Amino acid sequence: MKKDDFYFMRQALKEAEQARKKNEVPVGAVIVSGGNILSRAHNQCVSLNDPTAHAEILAIREACQVKGNERLNDCDLYVTLEPCPMCAGAAVLSRLKRLVYGADDPKGGGIRSIMEFPFNKTNHTPEIKRGFLSEECGKILKDFFRSKR
C-alpha cells in the first residue's frame, strides 16, 4: 500500500457518509490520477431511481468526463465496499490501473465474495488491493443496516 492510500480511502469514507445521510446504502468511491482526485461519488440508487447508480459507476462516469476519455488507465479507484459484478466489469472496461477496496461484501461482492471475477479471461486486469481500512468501511455499513432493523 502507498502512504496516500490511507488519505484516499478516507475520502471514499466521507462519500459513504454522504450516502448514509441521504438514506442510501453507505458506499463511497474516489478516482485518483497523479495524486489528484478526479471524481468522487456515493451510492445514489434510491435518489436517482437507478439500480446502476453505484458509487463506482458514478465515479467512473465523472472521471471519464473529466479526462475526456473512456479509458482510465492511469487511475486508481478507491471504494469502501467490494465491487459487485457490474462494477468489477466497469473497472475492467474503463481500464483502471488499480482497484483498492475496504470491506468484503459477502452478499454481493464480485471480486471474491459471491463470485470470483474472471480477470484471467479479460483484456485488462486492474491491480487489486482488498481489505484496506476494512473495519471503518464495514462499520458504516453495519451501523446503517442495524438502524434499519
C-alpha positions in Angstrom: 0.0 0.0 0.0 1.1 3.5 -0.7 1.0 6.2 2.0 -1.6 8.1 0.1 -3.9 5.1 0.1 -5.0 6.0 3.6 -5.9 9.5 2.6 -7.8 8.5 -0.5 -9.8 5.7 1.3 -10.7 8.2 4.0 -12.0 10.4 1.2 -14.1 7.5 0.0 -15.4 7.0 3.5 -16.5 10.7 3.5 -18.5 9.9 0.4 -20.1 6.9 2.1 -21.1 9.2 4.9 -22.8 11.4 2.4 -24.8 8.4 1.1 -25.8 7.5 4.7 -27.1 11.0 5.3 -29.3 10.5 2.2 -30.6 7.2 3.4 -28.6 5.4 0.7 -26.5 2.3 1.3 -23.3 4.0 2.5 -20.7 3.2 -0.1 -18.3 5.8 -1.4 -15.7 6.0 -4.1 -13.0 8.3 -5.4 -10.9 8.0 -8.5 -7.3 9.3 -8.4 -4.8 10.2 -11.1 -1.3 11.5 -10.4 -2.1 12.0 -6.7 -5.2 14.2 -7.5 -8.9 13.2 -7.1 -10.6 13.3 -10.4 -14.0 12.3 -9.2 -15.9 11.3 -6.1 -19.2 9.7 -5.7 -21.5 7.8 -3.4 -24.4 5.4 -3.9 -27.5 7.2 -5.3 -29.7 4.2 -6.3 -32.6 5.4 -4.3 -32.3 9.1 -5.0 -31.9 8.6 -8.8 -34.3 5.6 -9.0 -31.5 3.8 -10.8 -30.2 0.4 -9.6 -26.9 1.1 -11.5 -26.2 4.3 -9.6 -23.5 2.6 -7.5 -20.6 4.8 -6.2 -18.1 3.2 -8.5 -20.2 3.6 -11.7 -20.9 7.3 -10.9 -17.2 8.0 -10.1 -16.1 6.2 -13.3 -18.5 8.2 -15.4 -17.4 11.5 -13.9 -13.7 10.7 -14.2 -14.1 9.8 -17.9 -15.8 13.1 -18.5 -13.0 15.0 -16.7 -10.4 13.2 -18.7 -12.4 13.3 -22.0 -11.7 9.6 -22.5 -13.4 6.3 -21.7 -10.1 4.9 -20.6 -8.8 5.5 -17.1 -5.5 3.5 -17.4 -3.6 5.9 -15.2 -6.2 6.0 -12.5 -6.9 4.3 -9.1 -10.3 3.6 -7.8 -10.8 3.6 -4.0 -14.2 2.2 -2.9 -15.4 1.4 0.6 -17.0 -1.9 -0.3 -16.0 -4.8 -2.6 -17.4 -4.0 -6.0 -20.4 -6.0 -7.3 -20.0 -7.9 -10.6 -21.4 -4.9 -12.6 -18.8 -2.5 -11.0 -16.0 -5.0 -11.4 -16.9 -5.2 -15.1 -16.9 -1.4 -15.3 -13.4 -1.3 -13.7 -12.2 -3.7 -16.5 -13.9 -1.8 -19.3 -12.6 1.6 -18.1 -9.0 0.1 -17.8 -8.5 1.3 -14.2 -4.9 0.8 -13.1 -5.7 -0.1 -9.5 -8.8 -1.0 -7.5 -8.5 -0.5 -3.8 -11.4 -1.6 -1.7 -12.3 -1.8 2.0 -14.8 -4.2 3.3 -15.6 -7.6 1.7 -19.3 -7.9 0.6 -20.5 -11.4 1.4 -23.9 -10.9 -0.2 -22.9 -9.0 -3.4 -19.1 -8.8 -3.9 -18.0 -9.6 -7.4 -14.3 -9.7 -6.8 -14.1 -12.7 -4.5 -17.1 -13.0 -2.2 -20.1 -14.2 -4.2 -18.1 -14.8 -7.3 -14.6 -14.6 -8.4 -14.5 -12.2 -11.3 -12.9 -13.9 -14.3 -10.0 -11.5 -14.7 -8.0 -14.2 -16.4 -10.4 -14.0 -19.3 -10.5 -10.3 -19.8 -8.3 -7.9 -21.8 -7.4 -5.9 -18.8 -6.9 -6.7 -15.1 -6.5 -3.9 -12.6 -4.1 -4.4 -9.7 -6.4 -5.2 -6.7 -5.8 -4.4 -3.1 -8.5 -5.6 -0.7 -9.3 -5.2 3.0 -7.9 -1.7 3.2 -9.3 0.2 6.2 -11.9 -2.7 6.3 -13.0 -2.1 9.9 -14.0 1.5 9.2 -15.6 0.6 5.9 -17.5 -2.2 7.4 -18.7 -0.3 10.4 -20.6 2.4 8.5 -22.4 -0.4 6.6 -23.2 -2.4 9.7 -24.4 0.6 11.6 -26.6 1.7 8.7 -28.3 -1.7 8.4 -28.6 -2.1 12.1 -30.6 1.1 12.2 -33.0 -0.3 9.6 -33.9 -3.3 11.7 
